Amino acid sequence: MPFQDFDLLTLKEVAALLHCSKAHICKVVLGRVVGCPAIPSVALGRRRLIRRESLAAWIQANEKALDATMQASPLRGAGKRA
C-alpha cells in the first residue's frame, strides 16, 4: 500500500466527522457501546488512530445492518398520543 493513501485520523477528527463527542468515539473504539461494533483502530501507546478507509467501511457496515433491522411502523403515527 502506498504511503500517500495511508490516512490516519485522531479520535477528535473522527468525532468531528461523525458529529459526536470524542468520549463517545473512544467508547465505540473500545467496544463499550451496546449494539455497536467496535471501530478498528491502531494503538500507539495511549493514543488511538483510525484509518480513514476503516472508518468508511465501518460506517457502510453499520448502514447495511441498520437497513436490515429497521422496520416501518404498520400504522402511520402509531407512536403518537391523541
QUIWO-V43986 format. One line per field, one symbol per residue. ss: DSSP state (H for helix, E for strand, - for the rest). psi: psi as a letter, one per 30 degrees, with the letter a starting at -180 (. if undefined). burial: I if it has 9 or more other ideal C-beta (glycine too) atoms within 8 Angstrom, else O. Layout:
# QUIWO-V43986
ss=???
psi=???
burial=???
This chain:
# QUIWO-V43986
ss=--HHH--EEEHHHHHHHH---HHHHHHHH------------EEE--EEEEEHHHHHHHHHHHHHHHHHH-------------
psi=kkffgijkkleeeeeeeghaleeeeeeeefggjkgjlkkklkkibfkkkkkeeeeeeeeeeeeeeeeffkkkkfkkgffkk.
burial=OOOOOOOIIOIOOIIOOOOOOOOIIIIIIOOOOOOOOOIOIOOOOOOIIIIIOIIOOIOOIIOOOOOOOOOOOOOOOOOOOO
